[in-house]
């Protein structure tokens, strides 16, 4: 989930000058391509506004693009998913593209797990570009599962199996094995999460040991990390848990996608770039894997 925020309404006490300062501050958080001309309202036509035990969510539509928003307790609106219903595999949000750098490290996965469903844009990409892969999804919030079905066309069927359950419980109790696990679970920030909404129990060495038990040999785990004060510590914890860790800095905002591998040998930057070039030819996606691979951070 990317850190793209819009304020629900202008503070009643704001003067023209303070409103301008506020707009500039909020705009500075938004990645290139986000709507900056409507900072005081959610862009698009509102299609749904519901609250569950886990989140307050909205769905808007602007042309052929549907957006799933998480609404924070302070009124901020955070983009959780953005899907073009006419071209659902385009991956409109930057971090979702980087998540599929997994194919650099595991080019032919047979079975993958996605922890955190959202609007299901990653499911769409896999169904279209790698239709043979078996995709399991775990999502703790039944409302999100319902929204993904009703508004984004993602549900159990074919090679896709969506399960309503907590990611920790599933990984602890399941005996399934995966080639790739995508970690993309966010909730409303609370005492049980970090400031970005990641459940604290999903970012510990104990949890990562359980994750490794669910991986096939040479398996890969991919993490979506939003920017926050302790993000570097989160990256270090991942480094401590896995033999090889590759950190990619996103271009649009200060987030990271981290790929952790259990392979015996590490991949060199040259090998990563070469494999990414092959992926560009293989997928013919509307974005460049080679360009993303160039965002590899050198320790």
C-alpha positions as CSV (number, residue, x, y, z in Angstrom):
1,X,0.0,0.0,0.0
2,X,1.6,3.3,-1.1
3,X,1.8,6.4,1.1
4,X,-0.5,8.7,-1.0
5,X,-2.7,10.9,1.2
6,X,-5.5,13.3,0.7
7,X,-7.3,15.3,3.5
8,X,-11.0,14.8,3.8
9,X,-11.8,18.4,4.4
10,X,-10.1,21.7,5.1
11,X,-9.7,22.5,8.8
12,X,-12.3,25.0,9.9
13,X,-9.7,27.2,11.5
14,X,-7.5,27.4,8.5
15,X,-6.8,30.8,6.9
16,X,-6.0,31.1,3.3
17,X,-2.3,31.3,4.1
18,X,-2.3,28.2,6.4
19,X,-4.4,26.3,3.8
20,X,-1.7,27.0,1.2
21,X,1.0,25.8,3.5
22,X,-1.0,22.6,4.2
23,X,-1.6,22.0,0.5
24,X,2.1,22.3,-0.2
25,X,3.0,19.9,2.7
26,X,0.5,17.3,1.5
27,X,1.5,17.6,-2.1
28,X,5.2,16.9,-1.1
29,X,4.1,13.5,0.1
30,X,2.4,12.4,-3.0
31,X,4.3,10.5,-5.8
32,X,4.5,11.9,-9.3
33,X,1.3,11.3,-11.2
34,X,-1.0,11.6,-8.2
35,X,-3.8,14.1,-8.2
36,X,-2.6,17.4,-6.6
37,X,-5.3,19.7,-7.8
38,X,-8.0,18.2,-5.4
39,X,-6.2,18.0,-2.2
40,X,-9.2,18.8,-0.1
41,X,-11.4,16.0,-1.5
42,X,-11.1,12.5,-2.7
43,X,-10.9,12.5,-6.6
44,X,-13.4,10.5,-8.6
45,X,-17.0,9.4,-8.1
46,X,-17.7,7.7,-4.7
47,X,-19.0,4.2,-5.2
48,X,-18.7,2.8,-1.6
49,X,-18.0,4.0,1.9
50,X,-18.0,1.3,4.6
51,X,-16.4,0.4,7.9
52,X,-15.3,-3.0,9.1
53,X,-13.8,-4.3,12.3
54,X,-10.4,-3.6,10.7
55,X,-10.7,-0.6,8.4
56,X,-12.7,2.3,7.1
57,X,-12.6,2.0,3.3
58,X,-13.9,3.8,0.3
59,X,-14.0,3.0,-3.4
60,X,-14.0,5.7,-6.1
61,X,-14.1,5.6,-9.8
62,X,-12.5,8.1,-12.2
63,X,-13.1,7.0,-15.8
64,X,-12.0,3.4,-16.1
65,X,-9.9,3.6,-12.9
66,X,-11.1,2.4,-9.6
67,X,-9.3,3.3,-6.4
68,X,-9.6,1.6,-3.0
69,X,-8.9,4.0,-0.2
70,X,-8.2,3.4,3.5
71,X,-9.5,6.3,5.7
72,X,-7.4,7.0,8.8
73,X,-8.9,8.1,12.1
74,X,-7.6,11.7,11.4
75,X,-9.5,11.9,8.1
76,X,-6.5,11.2,5.8
77,X,-7.3,9.1,2.7
78,X,-4.6,6.6,1.7
79,X,-4.5,4.9,-1.7
80,X,-4.5,1.1,-1.1
81,X,-5.1,-0.1,-4.7
82,X,-5.7,1.5,-8.0
83,X,-6.9,-0.6,-10.9
84,X,-7.8,0.2,-14.5
85,X,-10.8,-2.1,-15.0
86,X,-10.2,-2.1,-18.8
87,X,-6.5,-3.0,-18.4
88,X,-6.2,-4.5,-14.9
89,X,-2.7,-5.9,-15.4
90,X,-1.2,-2.4,-16.0
91,X,-0.2,-2.0,-12.2
92,X,-1.1,1.7,-11.7
93,X,0.7,1.9,-8.4
94,X,4.5,1.9,-8.5
95,X,5.3,-0.5,-5.6
96,X,3.2,-3.3,-7.2
97,X,5.4,-3.3,-10.2
98,X,8.5,-3.6,-8.0
99,X,7.0,-6.6,-6.2
100,X,7.3,-8.6,-9.4
101,X,11.0,-8.3,-9.4
102,X,10.5,-11.6,-7.6
103,X,10.7,-13.1,-11.1
104,X,14.3,-12.0,-11.3
105,X,15.2,-14.3,-8.5
106,X,12.6,-17.0,-9.1
107,X,11.7,-16.9,-12.9
108,X,9.4,-19.9,-13.0
109,X,7.3,-20.0,-9.8
110,X,4.6,-22.8,-9.6
111,X,2.8,-21.6,-6.5
112,X,2.8,-18.2,-4.8
113,X,1.1,-16.6,-1.7
114,X,0.0,-13.0,-1.4
115,X,-0.5,-11.8,2.2
116,X,-2.9,-8.8,1.9
117,X,-5.5,-8.6,-0.9
118,X,-6.5,-5.0,-1.3
119,X,-8.0,-4.4,-4.8
120,X,-6.2,-7.4,-6.1
121,X,-4.0,-5.7,-8.8
122,X,-1.2,-8.2,-8.2
123,X,-3.6,-11.1,-8.7
124,X,-4.7,-9.6,-12.1
125,X,-1.1,-9.3,-13.2
126,X,-0.4,-13.0,-12.4
127,X,-3.5,-14.2,-14.0
128,X,-2.7,-12.5,-17.3
129,X,1.1,-12.7,-17.5
130,X,1.7,-16.1,-15.7
131,X,-1.7,-17.9,-15.9
132,X,-0.2,-21.3,-15.0
133,X,0.9,-20.2,-11.5
134,X,-1.2,-21.2,-8.5
135,X,-2.1,-18.1,-6.5
136,X,-3.2,-18.3,-2.8
137,X,-4.3,-15.0,-1.1
138,X,-4.9,-14.5,2.6
139,X,-6.8,-11.4,3.8
140,X,-7.9,-10.8,7.4
141,X,-10.8,-8.4,6.5
142,X,-13.9,-10.0,5.0
143,X,-15.0,-6.5,3.8
144,X,-11.9,-6.2,1.7
145,X,-12.5,-9.7,0.2
146,X,-16.1,-8.6,-0.7
147,X,-14.9,-5.3,-2.2
148,X,-12.3,-7.1,-4.3
149,X,-15.0,-9.3,-5.7
150,X,-17.7,-6.7,-6.3
151,X,-15.6,-3.8,-7.6
152,X,-12.2,-5.2,-8.8
153,X,-13.2,-8.6,-10.2
154,X,-10.9,-10.6,-7.9
155,X,-12.3,-13.8,-6.3
156,X,-11.6,-17.5,-5.8
157,X,-11.7,-19.4,-9.1
158,X,-9.4,-21.2,-11.5
159,X,-5.8,-20.9,-10.1
160,X,-6.8,-18.3,-7.5
161,X,-7.8,-19.1,-4.0
162,X,-8.7,-16.2,-1.7
163,X,-8.9,-17.1,2.0
164,X,-10.3,-15.0,4.8
165,X,-7.8,-15.4,7.6
166,X,-4.9,-13.8,9.5
167,X,-1.6,-14.1,7.7
168,X,0.3,-15.2,10.8
169,X,-2.2,-17.9,11.7
170,X,-2.2,-19.2,8.1
171,X,1.6,-19.4,7.9
172,X,1.8,-21.0,11.3
173,X,-0.9,-23.6,10.7
174,X,-0.7,-24.3,7.0
175,X,1.5,-27.1,5.5
176,X,1.5,-25.5,2.1
177,X,4.8,-24.6,0.4
178,X,5.4,-21.7,-1.9
179,X,8.0,-20.5,-4.4
180,X,7.3,-16.8,-3.7
181,X,5.5,-15.1,-0.8
182,X,4.4,-11.5,-1.2
183,X,4.0,-9.5,2.0
184,X,1.6,-6.6,1.5
185,X,-0.6,-6.6,4.6
186,X,-1.8,-3.2,6.1
187,X,-4.5,-2.3,8.5
188,X,-5.7,0.9,10.2
189,X,-2.7,2.1,12.3
190,X,-3.3,1.2,16.0
191,X,-1.4,-0.1,19.0
192,X,-0.9,-3.4,17.3
193,X,0.6,-1.9,14.1
194,X,3.5,0.4,13.2
195,X,2.6,3.9,12.0
196,X,2.0,2.7,8.4
197,X,-0.5,0.0,9.5
198,X,1.7,-3.1,9.2
199,X,0.8,-5.5,12.0
200,X,3.7,-5.7,14.4
201,X,3.5,-9.5,14.6
202,X,4.3,-9.7,10.9
203,X,7.7,-8.0,11.2
204,X,9.6,-10.1,13.7
205,X,12.4,-12.7,13.4
206,X,10.0,-15.3,14.8
207,X,7.5,-14.6,12.1
208,X,10.2,-14.7,9.4
209,X,11.2,-18.1,10.6
210,X,7.6,-19.3,10.1
211,X,7.7,-17.7,6.6
212,X,10.8,-19.6,5.7
213,X,9.2,-22.9,6.7
214,X,6.5,-22.2,4.1
215,X,9.1,-21.7,1.3
216,X,10.3,-24.3,-1.2
217,X,14.1,-24.5,-1.7
218,X,15.4,-21.3,-3.2
219,X,12.2,-19.5,-2.2
220,X,11.7,-15.8,-2.2
221,X,9.8,-13.4,0.0
222,X,9.0,-9.9,-1.2
223,X,8.1,-7.0,1.2
224,X,6.4,-3.7,0.5
225,X,7.8,-1.2,3.0
226,X,6.2,2.2,3.4
227,X,8.4,5.0,4.6
228,X,8.4,5.5,8.4
229,X,10.9,6.3,11.1
230,X,12.0,2.7,11.8
231,X,12.0,1.5,8.2
232,X,15.8,0.9,8.2
233,X,15.4,-1.3,11.3
234,X,12.7,-3.2,9.5
235,X,15.1,-3.8,6.6
236,X,17.9,-4.9,9.0
237,X,15.5,-7.4,10.6
238,X,14.8,-8.9,7.2
239,X,18.6,-9.0,6.5
240,X,19.1,-10.9,9.8
241,X,16.4,-13.4,8.9
242,X,17.3,-14.4,5.3
243,X,20.6,-15.4,3.6
244,X,20.3,-12.9,0.8
245,X,18.4,-9.5,0.8
246,X,18.0,-7.1,-2.1
247,X,16.7,-3.6,-1.4
248,X,15.0,-1.5,-4.2
249,X,14.2,2.1,-3.5
250,X,11.0,3.3,-5.2
251,X,11.1,6.3,-7.4
252,X,7.8,7.9,-6.7
253,X,8.2,8.2,-2.9
254,X,10.5,7.1,0.0
255,X,9.4,3.5,0.2
256,X,11.2,0.3,-0.5
257,X,10.5,-3.1,-1.9
258,X,12.8,-5.7,-0.4
259,X,13.4,-9.2,-1.9
260,X,14.7,-11.8,0.5
261,X,16.0,-15.1,-0.9
262,X,16.9,-18.4,0.6
263,X,19.0,-19.4,-2.4
264,X,22.5,-20.8,-1.7
265,X,24.2,-18.2,-3.8
266,X,23.6,-14.4,-4.0
267,X,22.9,-12.7,-7.4
268,X,25.3,-10.0,-8.5
269,X,23.9,-6.7,-9.8
270,X,25.0,-7.6,-13.3
271,X,23.1,-10.9,-13.1
272,X,20.0,-9.1,-11.7
273,X,20.1,-6.6,-14.6
274,X,20.5,-9.3,-17.2
275,X,17.5,-11.3,-15.8
276,X,15.4,-8.2,-15.6
277,X,16.1,-7.5,-19.3
278,X,14.8,-11.0,-20.1
279,X,11.7,-10.3,-18.2
280,X,11.0,-7.2,-20.3
281,X,11.0,-9.4,-23.4
282,X,9.0,-12.1,-21.6
283,X,6.1,-10.0,-20.2
284,X,6.0,-7.0,-22.5
285,X,4.6,-5.1,-19.6
286,X,3.9,-1.3,-19.8
287,X,6.9,-0.8,-17.5
288,X,10.6,-1.8,-17.5
289,X,11.9,-4.5,-15.2
290,X,15.5,-3.5,-16.1
291,X,14.8,0.1,-15.0
292,X,13.4,-1.1,-11.7
293,X,16.4,-3.4,-11.2
294,X,18.6,-0.3,-11.6
295,X,17.1,0.9,-8.3
296,X,19.0,-1.8,-6.4
297,X,20.6,-0.2,-3.3
298,X,24.2,-1.1,-2.8
299,X,24.2,-1.6,1.0
